[in-house]
Amino acid sequence: MVQTNLTTTQKTYSLSFINHLVRFIAFSFILYFNSFGTIQGQELSENEAVISQGEEFFKGNCTACHRINERVIGPPLRDVTERRELDWLLTYIKNPQKMISSGDPIAVELFEEYKVVMTSFPFSDDQIISILSYIKSESAKPIEVAAAAPTAGGDAAVSADQGIPQGYMNAIMIGLIVVLAILLIVLFLVINVLTRFLKEKDLDVTDREVVDQKLDLGAMVRSNAFLGFAAFFFTAVVLKTAIDGLFTVGVQQGYAPTQPIAFSHKIHAGDYEIDCNYCHTGVRKSKNANIPSPNICMNCHSLVATESPEVEKIYVAIETNTPIEWVRVHNLPDLAYFNHSQHVEVGGIECQTCHGPVEEMDVIRQHTTLTMGWCINCHRETNLNTKGNAYYNKLVELHSEVSKGPMKVKDNGGIECARCHY
């Protein structure tokens, strides 16, 4: 009986041990395959939609410090997906500070070379994959060779899409004026020769009066016809000037005030191609585009142009906790409602549509009139962005029944008064 109990106990312990061992092995396999699926299973995509989304993320968040083929604040990213493991890139982009603190040799080497810690972005794995897919796609393209410098002709150098340069246009106009002056001189000489020739002939009284008549400017000016035309012309000019003046009341097109800090959009948005959304963070999710805080400026200027007199003004503002008093340039009246996110995020409107070529402006200015007529005309001409939005499916179907053209913003109530005034 004792022997039987011992045997049963041994069997029980044996079964328990086997059971725990099986569970341990199964748990290990689960952890392994989960890890494999979350990191090793991630692959870069060649899907155009994913690459396009990655381009948007890259230009909106990364171009302030990175380029594909050149070094800016951070290293060039060409072929980075070939030079680094994908799981390393995913971990580093999410939290570079943690990687440096952990002593990762690559992260430490990058920090020692560039002396700056990359900003941590709250990207998901899918978003990072889309960015890396875009980088891989751009890396596959050949490096563009910089265009040759302009020739000594200056304005004479013309690209295919630039049309006739200003220098050529000026030369053409001067040439036409010279030709016209020569024609007038020749005509005057011909008239003199003919007049002398006819005076030597035996003409009747009527023909003689025509040949001998002279231009009397005084009589012409005193004539009723001339006085009536002059009065009409003067009145028309005065009325036109008054009407144009009334239409420009409150219009500040060309307004370019002096700012407390000489910030150049040409350098930042043009030369360095920093996306507008990097500084104006609210443009895609808010009614207002918002003015960037000094902290955004310091993401770069803690290392770049630190001794610039204009950058020093940012330091002073931060140290004294004093807001920078930027002067507003684009200012709609309070009676008009405008939503940036509705136009930029939903409508897909580019910043330059309303603000002009800001990437070419050293001093920002109001490019368009921003009048009600200008806005309404835009709503009349702009196609409605209905792709991928089920909200518009029925509206597009109804529109196609009455029109063969694309659906415009005006077809969705875009020129109704209550759309902007309510």
Secondary structure, DSSP 8 states (H G I E B T S, - for coil): -HHHHHHHHHHHHHHHHHHHHHHHHHHHHHHHHHHIIIIIT------HHHHHHHHHHHHHHTTTT--SSS-SSS---TTHHHHS-HHHHHHHHH-HHHHHHTT-HHHHHHHHHH----------HHHHHHHHHHHHHHHTS----------TTGGG---TTS-S-HHHHHHHHHHHHHHHHHHHHHHHHHHHHHHHHHHTS---HHHHHHHH----HHHHHHSHHHHHHHHHHHHHHHHHHHHHHHHTTT--TT-----SS---HIIIIIIS---HHHHSTTTTTSSS-----HHHHHHHHTTSSTT-HHHHHHHHHHHTT--------S---TTS---HHIIIIIS---HHHHH--GGG-SS----S---HHHHHHHHHHSB---TT-GGGHHHHHHHHHH-SS--BGGGGTTT-HHHH--
